Amino acid sequence: MKKIIIINALIWGVLLLGSAALFRDHPNVKYSFFGILIAYSIIHGLLANFAKRNKVKT
């Protein structure tokens, strides 16, 4: 499960850097940055919660 969480973090990091590079001149880039951070936080929280629940069962 740790591998999935690490891969997930790397994918979100690449998404954040890629969107920052592609849309740097767009007027709403600061909102997309915070949107990506919020989405990452939600997904990471769900994965961590699933990993914790899975660890207790085994």
C-alpha positions as CSV (number, residue, x, y, z in Angstrom):
1,M,0.0,0.0,0.0
2,K,2.9,2.4,0.7
3,K,4.0,2.0,-3.0
4,I,0.5,3.1,-4.1
5,I,0.6,6.2,-1.9
6,I,4.1,7.1,-3.1
7,I,3.1,6.6,-6.8
8,N,0.0,8.7,-6.1
9,A,2.1,11.5,-4.6
10,L,4.5,11.4,-7.6
11,I,1.6,11.6,-10.1
12,W,0.1,14.6,-8.3
13,G,3.5,16.3,-8.2
14,V,4.0,15.8,-11.9
15,L,0.4,17.1,-12.5
16,L,1.1,20.2,-10.4
17,L,4.4,21.0,-12.1
18,G,3.0,20.3,-15.5
19,S,0.0,22.5,-15.1
20,A,2.2,25.2,-13.6
21,A,4.5,25.1,-16.7
22,L,1.7,24.9,-19.3
23,F,-0.6,27.5,-17.8
24,R,1.8,30.0,-16.3
25,D,0.4,32.9,-18.3
26,H,-3.3,32.0,-17.6
27,P,-5.0,34.4,-15.2
28,N,-6.6,31.6,-13.1
29,V,-3.4,29.6,-12.5
30,K,-3.4,30.4,-8.8
31,Y,-6.9,28.9,-8.4
32,S,-5.9,25.7,-10.3
33,F,-2.9,25.4,-8.0
34,F,-5.1,25.4,-4.9
35,G,-7.6,23.1,-6.6
36,I,-5.0,20.5,-7.3
37,L,-3.7,20.8,-3.8
38,I,-7.2,20.3,-2.4
39,A,-7.8,17.3,-4.7
40,Y,-4.5,15.8,-3.7
41,S,-5.3,16.2,0.0
42,I,-8.6,14.5,-0.4
43,I,-7.2,11.5,-2.4
44,H,-4.2,11.1,-0.1
45,G,-6.5,11.2,2.9
46,L,-8.7,8.5,1.4
47,L,-5.8,6.3,0.5
48,A,-4.2,6.7,4.0
49,N,-7.5,5.9,5.6
50,F,-7.9,2.8,3.5
51,A,-4.4,1.7,4.3
52,K,-4.9,2.1,8.0
53,R,-8.2,0.2,7.9
54,N,-6.6,-2.5,5.8
55,K,-3.6,-2.8,8.2
56,V,-5.9,-3.3,11.2
57,K,-7.7,-6.3,9.5
58,T,-4.5,-8.2,8.8
